[in-house]
Amino acid sequence: MTHGNLVRTVAVALLAIVVVGAALSLLVGSRAVPVGEVWAAVTAHDPTNPLQAIVAARIPRTVVALLAGGALGLAGATMQGLTRNPLADPGILGINAGAALAMVLAISVFGVTQLSGYVWFALAGAALAAVLVHAIAGLGRDGATPVKLAVAGAALAAGLSSWTPGLLLTDRQTLDVFRFWQVGTVGGRSMDVVWPVLPVLVVGAVLALTGARLLNVLTLGDDVARGLGRRAGLDRVVVGIAVVALCGGATALAGPLVFVGLVAPHLARIVVGSDYSRILPVSLGLGAVLVLFADILGRVVLPPTEVQVGIMTAVVGVPVFLALIRRGGMGAL
């Protein structure tokens, strides 16, 4: 099978899985909705129909799962290419820690109580953390090398994470709100939260997908990239903006979902090879599928309660990640 046919086959398969998953997401839960009732519940606009409220709540939940998962899968692949680190994920540049600290400040200091309000703080915190990491890594003669970016990101994440509990201990109300967000969840969201973040995710996705050629060149090393006429520093800034937009938007929507940005790119490499023009879109689709089905599984695994999707992505992601390591799927980028 040629590369073009392979990509088309994978794209069609992922699209079919997403459609099936979206349908299951509307049907499955603590209260099942019959297939024939879904469309009627959506179009009837009958406030006395309990099924309408259930379906109406599951629609934005499904959208958030797809957006957050796709963004994290794409961001993870982009970060692994940018840092040339097969273990890179949204936490490696301090992005999750920056978003978390900014959200805590929004609630405890500025009195923001609505999710649609502190989404913007989470985005700003993620962006500031990424800029600070790049500035720290850029100090010195060699500039922001992949190793320095990883070390600076880990150090900043540790520092920011130490401030967050300190603020939480002084405000119980903030703790109650934050702990629900921190575990990672797509439930309880509305489309009012999605619309402000959607343009950020779209910009990030466009920048990441159009940066596939840059990532292919960067994998050859900075010296080779410069020899091919690329400005490695500027390229990293552009791709870094995409990562911040994707990670910040996804984290603001659903909280820190672990393993999605780590596992999806490695699965994509197994399926379509090492070319980032194929890895990036497939990682986007795999990330969306992983989060969507993790959320569906979390609704039924311990009835009548639900297990939050952040816990389920870890439960699903850990064995997949270990299997990848066992079979040698963590190879060179």
Residue pairs with C-beta under 8 A, 6 or more apart in sequence:
1 9
3 272
3 273
3 275
3 278
6 271
6 272
6 278
7 272
7 278
7 281
7 282
10 271
10 272
10 282
10 285
11 281
11 282
11 285
14 282
14 285
14 286
14 289
15 285
17 289
18 66
18 285
18 288
18 289
18 292
21 289
21 292
21 293
21 296
22 62
22 66
22 292
24 296
25 58
25 61
25 62
25 65
25 292
25 295
25 296
26 33
26 38
26 55
26 58
26 59
26 62
27 33
27 34
27 35
27 38
28 296
28 299
28 300
29 54
29 58
29 299
29 300
29 306
30 299
30 303
30 304
30 305
30 306
31 54
33 41
33 51
33 54
33 55
37 51
38 55
40 51
41 49
41 51
41 52
41 54
41 55
41 56
42 52
42 55
42 56
42 59
44 52
45 52
46 52
57 187
59 191
60 189
60 190
60 191
60 193
60 194
61 186
61 187
61 189
61 295
62 292
63 191
63 194
64 186
64 189
64 193
64 194
64 253
64 254
65 186
65 254
65 288
65 291
65 292
65 295
65 309
66 288
66 291
66 292
67 194
67 197
67 198
67 201
67 249
67 250
67 253
67 288
68 186
68 250
68 253
68 254
68 257
68 291
69 250
69 257
69 260
69 287
69 288
69 289
69 290
69 291
69 292
70 205
70 284
70 285
70 287
70 288
71 201
71 204
71 205
71 246
71 247
71 249
71 250
71 284
71 287
72 90
72 246
72 247
72 250
72 257
72 260
72 261
72 264
72 287
72 291
73 260
73 261
73 264
73 265
73 268
73 283
73 284
73 285
73 286
73 287
73 288
73 290
74 204
74 205
74 208
74 209
74 246
74 280
74 281
74 283
74 284
74 287
75 90
75 204
75 208
75 242
75 243
75 246
75 247
75 250
75 261
76 88
76 89
76 90
76 260
76 261
76 262
76 264
76 265
76 283
76 287
77 261
77 264
77 265
77 268
77 276
77 279
77 280
77 283
78 208
78 211
78 215
78 239
78 242
78 243
78 246
78 280
79 85
79 88
79 89
79 90
79 92
79 93
79 243
79 261
80 86
80 88
80 265
80 333
81 215
81 216
81 218
81 219
81 239
81 276
81 279
81 333
82 88
82 146
82 149
82 215
82 218
82 236
82 239
82 240
82 243
83 92
83 146
83 149
83 150
84 146
84 218
84 219
84 333
85 92
85 146
85 150
85 333
86 266
86 330
86 331
86 332
86 333
87 262
87 330
88 150
88 261
88 262
89 258
89 259
89 261
89 262
90 96
90 243
90 247
90 250
90 251
90 256
90 261
91 97
91 153
91 157
91 256
91 258
92 150
92 153
92 154
92 157
93 129
93 130
93 133
93 149
93 153
93 156
93 157
93 243
93 247
94 129
94 130
94 132
94 133
94 153
94 154
94 156
94 157
94 160
95 126
95 129
95 130
95 243
95 244
95 247
95 248
95 251
96 126
96 157
96 247
96 251
96 256
97 129
97 156
97 157
97 158
97 160
97 161
97 164
98 125
98 126
98 127
98 128
98 129
98 130
98 132
98 156
98 160
99 122
99 123
99 125
99 126
99 129
99 247
99 248
99 251
99 252
99 256
100 122
100 125
100 160
100 161
100 164
100 178
100 182
100 251
100 256
101 125
101 160
101 161
101 163
101 164
101 167
102 121
102 122
102 124
102 125
102 126
102 128
103 118
103 121
103 122
103 125
103 178
103 181
103 252
104 164
104 167
104 168
104 174
104 178
105 121
105 125
105 167
106 112
106 117
106 118
106 121
106 122
107 113
107 118
107 171
107 173
107 174
107 177
107 178
108 167
108 168
108 170
108 171
108 174
110 121
112 118
112 121
113 177
115 189
115 193
116 192
116 193
116 196
118 252
119 193
119 196
119 197
119 252
119 253
120 196
120 252
122 248
122 251
122 252
123 197
123 200
123 248
123 249
123 252
125 248
126 244
126 247
126 248
126 251
126 252
127 244
127 248
129 156
129 157
129 160
130 240
130 243
130 244
132 156
133 149
133 152
133 153
133 156
134 144
134 149
134 152
134 236
134 237
134 240
136 152
136 155
136 156
137 143
137 144
137 145
137 148
137 149
137 151
137 152
137 153
138 144
138 148
140 148
142 148
143 233
144 233
144 236
145 222
167 174
168 174
168 175
168 178
169 175
181 255
182 255
182 256
182 310
183 255
183 308
183 310
183 311
184 254
184 255
184 256
184 257
184 258
184 308
184 309
184 310
184 311
184 313
185 254
185 255
185 308
185 309
185 310
186 253
186 254
186 291
186 295
186 309
187 295
187 306
187 308
187 309
189 253
189 254
193 253
194 253
197 249
197 252
197 253
200 245
200 248
200 249
201 245
201 246
201 249
201 250
203 242
203 245
204 241
204 242
204 243
204 244
204 245
204 246
204 249
205 242
205 246
205 284
206 242
207 238
207 239
207 241
207 242
207 245
208 239
208 242
208 243
208 246
208 280
209 280
209 281
209 284
211 235
211 238
211 239
211 242
212 275
212 276
212 277
212 279
212 280
213 276
213 277
214 230
214 235
214 238
214 239
215 239
215 276
215 280
216 275
216 276
216 277
217 224
217 225
217 228
217 230
217 235
218 225
218 230
218 232
218 235
218 236
219 276
219 333
222 232
225 232
225 235
226 232
247 261
250 257
251 257
254 291
254 309
254 310
255 310
256 310
257 291
257 309
257 310
257 313
258 310
258 313
258 314
258 317
259 313
259 314
259 316
259 317
259 318
259 320
259 321
260 287
260 290
260 291
260 313
260 317
261 287
262 317
262 321
263 290
263 317
263 320
263 321
263 324
264 283
264 286
264 287
264 290
265 279
265 283
266 321
266 324
266 329
266 330
267 283
267 286
267 320
267 324
267 329
268 278
268 279
268 282
268 283
268 286
269 279
269 329
269 331
270 324
270 329
271 282
272 278
272 279
272 282
273 279
274 332
274 333
290 313
290 316
290 317
291 309
291 313
293 316
294 309
294 312
294 313
294 315
294 316
295 309
295 312
297 307
297 312
297 316
298 306
298 307
298 308
298 309
298 311
298 312
299 306
299 307
301 307
301 312
323 329
324 330
